[in-house]
Amino acid sequence: MKWQHVSDNWAAFFDAISDRWPGADEAELEDIDGDQRAFVAYIAELTGQETSEAAQEIREWLSGELPSDVVMDPRHDDHSLKVSGKYLPDGEDVYDDDERYGDDG
């Protein structure tokens, strides 16, 4: 994973963050709002580590696979749909019916 992906889908990562750092507070995570430096500082405070140690722990976490709960989160899906719009021809809506491709119904 890249931090940009985490930042763009910040709220979708709350469960994955709480799984990795069980003491993480959702209200605190909302305040961080995907800011990497703030997140590193928060994890350092939460775990009692030095900032560099917390940053390394986060890098290790980022080297893993995208958590399945993030992939299945509607907020992630909505973001993915919006991003996919750049591959559509002008005038076509991201949310148009795709029945001709066999994936609707």
Contacts in CASP RR format, 6 or more apart in sequence:
PFRMAT RR
TARGET T0000
AUTHOR 0000-0000-0000
METHOD contacts of the structure
MODEL  1
MKWQHVSDNWAAFFDAISDRWPGADEAELEDIDGDQRAFVAYIAELTGQE
TSEAAQEIREWLSGELPSDVVMDPRHDDHSLKVSGKYLPDGEDVYDDDER
YGDDG
1 62 0 8 1.000
1 63 0 8 1.000
1 64 0 8 1.000
1 65 0 8 1.000
1 66 0 8 1.000
2 62 0 8 1.000
3 36 0 8 1.000
3 62 0 8 1.000
5 66 0 8 1.000
6 13 0 8 1.000
6 34 0 8 1.000
6 62 0 8 1.000
7 34 0 8 1.000
7 35 0 8 1.000
7 36 0 8 1.000
8 79 0 8 1.000
9 70 0 8 1.000
9 73 0 8 1.000
9 75 0 8 1.000
9 76 0 8 1.000
9 79 0 8 1.000
10 29 0 8 1.000
10 32 0 8 1.000
10 33 0 8 1.000
10 34 0 8 1.000
11 30 0 8 1.000
11 75 0 8 1.000
12 69 0 8 1.000
12 70 0 8 1.000
12 73 0 8 1.000
12 75 0 8 1.000
12 76 0 8 1.000
12 79 0 8 1.000
13 67 0 8 1.000
13 70 0 8 1.000
14 24 0 8 1.000
14 26 0 8 1.000
14 29 0 8 1.000
15 67 0 8 1.000
15 69 0 8 1.000
15 70 0 8 1.000
16 67 0 8 1.000
16 69 0 8 1.000
16 70 0 8 1.000
17 24 0 8 1.000
17 29 0 8 1.000
18 24 0 8 1.000
18 26 0 8 1.000
19 67 0 8 1.000
20 61 0 8 1.000
21 43 0 8 1.000
21 46 0 8 1.000
21 47 0 8 1.000
23 46 0 8 1.000
24 42 0 8 1.000
24 46 0 8 1.000
28 42 0 8 1.000
29 42 0 8 1.000
31 38 0 8 1.000
32 38 0 8 1.000
32 39 0 8 1.000
32 42 0 8 1.000
39 58 0 8 1.000
40 51 0 8 1.000
40 54 0 8 1.000
40 55 0 8 1.000
40 58 0 8 1.000
41 51 0 8 1.000
41 54 0 8 1.000
43 49 0 8 1.000
43 54 0 8 1.000
43 57 0 8 1.000
43 58 0 8 1.000
44 50 0 8 1.000
44 51 0 8 1.000
44 53 0 8 1.000
44 54 0 8 1.000
44 55 0 8 1.000
47 53 0 8 1.000
47 54 0 8 1.000
47 57 0 8 1.000
49 57 0 8 1.000
70 76 0 8 1.000
81 94 0 8 1.000
81 95 0 8 1.000
82 94 0 8 1.000
84 94 0 8 1.000
85 94 0 8 1.000
88 94 0 8 1.000
97 104 0 8 1.000
98 104 0 8 1.000
99 105 0 8 1.000
END
